[in-house]
């Protein structure tokens, strides 16, 4: 089929994305409390990150310094503005506003810091897209209350959101509730998303226990935590609209779309089930305001009991989102054949696709899959869509002060071309913020070596380096892409 010539909308939101715990550093500065991220060690693609109850001397905790955006935000935002950013996705560190999470009043130094960041964005005409909880909830809430398994967190989260909605009224209008909340459907999201602490010293994704069946009590705790986030997200969406009618609230899902590995009907049905559970379940609750029918059997088959309260369903029904956002890095295949080798995806397990190449970290590269996913999401929800994470994690080499990252340009170019095709298909795509626009700490491995950015940061996996910033070749390429509204993608 020949390609349809189309253009991105004139008001398309081009930009990039980061997260506080992966870029800010200053983990205990100006009254900030410890977050769960601050208790997670560095790792590699072959050695997992670990959770420690205490901060251990001599251990590398990457979030403690990260790349020091906290002190360098003016320099960094100026670099983003140099690419012509229209939007900048960033997160507020909850523990910078409420250090323990359950206080009655906020930390004023934290409030003032983000006000300066948002004003700096405004200076360059950049619209902030703010994630309210991005894998950095206050550690005290996890240790004392059991994380999101405890309904008290709904109240604490609501108080935090009310504070920042009022404080930044007129400065921020695009808000996201929970980053990749659907990771809680899997054991992988237990700590980062649910705030449910593992054993001291355990790897953060529970890989050591992956061959040990999860108990029905553990499954029920995870899905109760997710339910509490559904209620909290809905209440916060209603609150945001009440405080400022200009506010727009979105959900954020991680996506690794599933293809059937073969045309065996069993594989086809397994792929459908994976898509339903991993993507459409949370999408349906956030966008349609109700639990989808297909989860009833899953809950029954897995002996899952969700602790709900009267009125929860009505709150969820009322507090639906205004737009949908998601991360997309790769796709996967699904099969019922136990002999097929499993390979790692974005915090999910999947089967490698023989038709696709993979990154150095084993993530399949599938631009066409993005177009397929955009069509699937828009046909199901008919809400504006934003791709708020996408990119290639790769090892960048500095040669004579230059970083030639043609591989990253080719990856992004291929995905942007498929975005354009999806728009021609009729999808209402309103924005694109590639991940890690400035090099940052990898959430999955804790590495600096796994780089995504247009801007290089001089720091290695051990935490050594000067932190100087340097533009990569992709910086100028993306500047040209934005300046031409996606028309000039030439390499």
Beta strands, then each sheet from edge to edge (+ up, - down):
strand 1: 13-17
strand 2: 87-91
strand 3: 127-133
strand 4: 174-178
strand 5: 248-255
strand 6: 258-260
strand 7: 323-328
strand 8: 332-334
strand 9: 342-344
strand 10: 349-351
strand 11: 384-389
strand 12: 429-435
strand 13: 455-457
strand 14: 469-471
sheet 1: 1+ 2+ 3+ 4+ 5+ 7+ 11+ 12+ 1+
sheet 2: 6+ 8+
sheet 3: 9+ 10-
sheet 4: 13+ 14-
end
